[in-house]
């Protein structure tokens, strides 16, 4: 099984899944400032009003097409630089100086949220679903730290399957374990994989860490919208949480931001402990990333010969292909009535 259909979602550079996508770190957008952002091929202006609310709008003023990121924030609205038309946080025109009154025009706004130090934009027309989270942290207050920002020469879908590629833990990371992933759909947009492990008794490392686990060596992944993944790992008494927020760039490549997360702990001691834990989480993530990062600069993914060890990858591909697809740049829904069998293209 491999993804060659033009209308299959997985590893498709022309479309993506409706959902939440990271736009920029919260700290990069101060009160009263506006940023130009290109997200999944669409040009946006994102600004923070005086109330602290973040607003995302289509980039171009409907009057003459000036980019609104050239304008200025006033209150919780934005005023175009070119002719000073002003739009409120709903995108409604509320002032046209040359007219003396507003005109019945508006700009498209997009649902926007902040979590884990990132600004996220809901890409789609449907009501937003959940922001990405690690299942263990769904109702938990968290501390976080932004980690590495990176670019990879492959599609986000392909980069994400690395974490559930059971066999590569043996071949690349030299872990003497047989890893089998159990799969569970959390909802239509999220899928979780948790591991069972066998063997490793000949390894001194495995014998050393085995007493730290009541059952299996903890490792699980949760994927959201086919683009963002959260990994949970570590001994029973201390879990590490790493989020990989990915977005597709031109030609089906990946721009990503690593987010390190831990449970919020009270007081000054808790703050200090969490800073240390977040630093340690980053080192854990770096250890696993450095082993195979070069693969994703040259890979030409095409799963023609799946094996038993690839079962989790096939489940993820099926999950991605079941979700609602939008078209690159236009953000319009893909016409699912067209038979994928009619369109075949080769990856080059």
N, C-alpha and C positions, 0 to 999 in steps of 0.2 A: 504494500500500500504506500503510495506516495502522492504528494500534492502537486498535480500538474493542471488541474482544471482552472480555467480563468475565473470561474465564479465560486471556487472553494475559498474559504476565508484563510486557512492556514498558509503561512509563508507567501502571501499574495501581496505584491508591492503596489497594487492599484486600489486596495480596499482594506478596511480595518473594522474592528468591533465597536459598536456603540458603547460608550462607557465614560468613566472618569479617567482623565489623562493629566499628568503633571505639566504645568506651564512654566513656573519658575519658583525659586526659593522665596519664601515670605520676606526674608531679610533684605532681598534685593528691591523691594517695592516699599518705599517710605510713604508716609501720609502726604497727600498732595502731589504725588508723582505718577507718571504714566509711562508704560513700557510698550514697545512694539514687540510682538511675539508671533512667530509663525509656527502654528501647531497643525500637524498632519496636513500640510499643504495650504492651510487657510491662514490669511493674515488677520491678526487681531490687535486691538489696543486694550491693555489691561491697566487699570488705575486704582489707586486707593484714595477714597474720599476722606473728608475731614473727620467723619465719624469712625474711620478705620475700616469701613466696608470696602471689599475689593469687588470691582465691577469689570466684566469682560464684554466687549462689544466688537462687532465687525469693524475692521480697521478704517474703512473709507467713508467720509462724509457723503451723504446722499445728494448734496448740492452739486459739487463739482469733483468729488472724489479725492479730496485732500486726505492725507493720512492723519487720523486723529491723535496718534502718538506725537505729532508735531504741535499739538494744542496744549491747553493747560487745564488743570483740575480746578473747578470752582465749587465749593461745598462738596456735595456728593455727586455732582455732575461734571461734564467735560465740555469745554468750549473749543471749537475748531479754530485753528490758527488763521486759516485763509480768509474767511468772511465772518468769523466770530459767532457762528450759529452755536447754540448751546443745547445739550441733551442731558436729561436727568438720568438717574441710575436705572430707570426702566427703558431707556433708549428713546424716550419721547422728546421731540423738539419743544423747548420751552421759551426760547428767545431767538429772534432774528432781528438784529439791530436795524438793518435797512428797511424792514417792514414795520417796525414798531410793535409787532405782535408775532407770536409763533405761527408756524405753518403746520398743517396736518401731515407731518412726515416723522419718521422714526428710523432708528438704526437697530439692527438685530442684536439682542443681548443673549448671553449664554450663562447658564447656572454655574456659579463659582463657589468654591469652598476652600477652607484652609485646615490642614491637618498635618501633623508630623513635620512642621516647619516648611511645608510646601503649599503653593497655590495650585488647586486642581480645577479643571474645567470639564463640565459634563458635555460631551460631544454627542449630540443626538436630540431628537424632538420629543422622545418619550420622557415621562417623569423620571428623575434620577433614582437609581438604585443606590446601594450602600457604597460609601467610600471604601477603598481597600483597607483591610486590617488582617492581622494574624488572628486565627480563631481563638486562641487562648486569651487575647487581649480585647475582645469585642466590647466589653463593658468596663474596661480598666483605664484609669488615668495613667498616662505614660509620659516619660521623658524621652527625648530623642536627640540625635546629632546627625547632621548631614555628613555623609562619607564621600566616597570617590564619585566624581562625575566622569563619564566615559563615552566613547563612541566605538561601535563595533561594526564590522563590515559584513553583517548578516541581518536577517529579519528578526524582530523581537521574539516572535514565536520560536524560532530556532535557538536563540540564546536561552530562553526559559527552559527548554526541554533538557538542557544540560544537567539541571538539578535533579531530574528524575530518570536520568540515564543510568540505570542500575549497574551495568557492566563496567562503565568507565571509572567507577570508584575502585575497582580492582586494577585496571590497566594503567590509569593515569595517576591516581592518588595512592596506589599500593596498599589499599585497605583489604586485608585478607578475610573478607566477609562475603557471604551470599546475601544480597539485599533484594527483597521483594516488596513492592509497593502495593498497599491497599488503596483503592480509589473511592471517593465519596463526593457526590454533587452537593454543595452547600445550598446553592440556588441556581437559577438559570445562567448566572454570570460568573459563578465561582465554583472551583473544583479543588478538592484537597487530596493529597497523597501522603500517607503515613507508612512507615517502614516496618517490616519484620526482618530480622537478621538471623543468620545461621553461621556457625563456624567461627573461625578466628582464634580457636583455643591454642594454636601454635604460635600466635603472636604475643610477644611480651606486652605490647601496648594494650591490646584488647584484654588480656588477663588483668592488667593494671586498672583499667577503667570500668570493667564489668561490674564490680561491687557497687559502683555509683548509680547503677540502674536497677530498679525493681524488676523490670521486664526487658523490653527491647532497648537497644541503644537509641535514644531519642533523635529522630530526624524526620521532619515533615515539611511539606510545601503546600501553600495555598495560592492558587492563581486567580486573578481577577481580570475579566475582559480580555484575556489572552495576552495581556501586556504588562501586568504588574504581578510580581511574585513575592510572597513572604516566606522565609525559611525559619523554622524553629529547630534548634539543636542544643545539646548540652545535657549534663547529668540531671537527675531528678530534682535536686535541690536548687539548681540554677539554670534556667533556660536563656539562651541567647536568641534575639529576634533581629533579623535583617530583612529589610524590604528592598527589592529591586524594582524601581519605578522606571518603566521603559516607554519610549514612544518611537514610532516609525518616522524616519526622515526620507528624503528623496531617494528613489531607486531601491526602496525596501531595506534600508540600513537602520541602525539603532543608535539612539542617543539615550543614555541612562543616567540615573542618579541613585546612589546607594543611600539608604536611610537606616540608621542604627537606632533600635528602640529598646526600652526597658520599662518595667513597672515603676511608677512614681513612688518614691520612698520619702517619708516625712522628715522635716527638720534639716538642720545644717549637715548632720552626719549623713542623712539620706541623700542630700544633694551631692556631697563628696563621693559617696559610694557609687552613685549613678554615673558620675563623670568617669570614674575608674572602670565601671562595667561597660560603659559605651565605648571607651577606648579599647578594652579587651575584646568586645564584640567586633570592632573593626579589624583587629589582628586576626581573629578567627576567620572573618570573611576574606581577608587578604590571602590567608593560607590556602583556602580552597580555590580562590580565583587565579592565583599565579600558576597553578599546575597546567591549565589548559586554555588560558586566555588567548594564546596565539592561534589556536584552532579557528576561532571565530573571526579572524582577519582573512582567512583563505577558504573557508568551507563553502562548498556548493551543495547545499542540502538537497538530497533526493533519496528518500527511504524506499529503495526498490526491493530490498531483501530483508524484511523484518524477521527478527528471531524472537524466541520466547522471552528473552531479557528485555525486549523492546515493548512489552505489553503496556507499560505505563505511558510511554510516548504515544502509542496508538490511541489510548484512551484520551489523552490530552488533545490530540489532533481532532478526534471526533467531537469533543466538547467545544473546541473553537469553531468548528464548522457548523455547529447547531445554532450559534449565536447570530444576532442581527448584524448585518454588514452594511457599512457606509462607504461611499466612494471618496478616494483621496481628493483633497482640495475642495470639492463641492459640498461634502458632508451629506450628500443625498443618499437615500436608501438604495441599495443594490437591488435590481429587479430579479427577485428570486424565482420568477416564473420562467426565466430562460433556462433551458436545460444545460447543466454544466458539461454534459457529454458532447455538446455541439462545439465547444471551444476548448482547444488544447493548445498549450504553449510550452515551450522548452525554456528552462533556466539557462542563462549563459553567464 
